[in-house]
Amino acid sequence: MARAPHEPPRTVAPPSRLGRLGWLIAIWAASVFALGVVAWLVRQLMALVGLASA
């Protein structure tokens, strides 16, 4: 969508290194948590069918 001619151009500060690092850590932590949940679910499924002890 084009900007109207009377609007000034937007000036957005680039993200800080600390902000980028924060997002990196947050995404990493979320992925580790999700992997843990999947592993736990697989373990529960294996225990349910008798392949492993819960």
C-alpha positions, 0 to 999 in steps of 0.5 A: 500500500502506497503512502500518501504524499503528505506523510513523512517517511517513517524512521524506525531505529534498528533493533539493538544487539541486546534486543536481538540477543533476547529474541534469540534466547527466547526462540531457543528456549521455546524450541527446547521446551517444545522438543521436551514436550514432544519427547515426553509425549512419545515416552507416554505413548511408548508406555501406553503401548507397553514398550517402556515403563513410565 
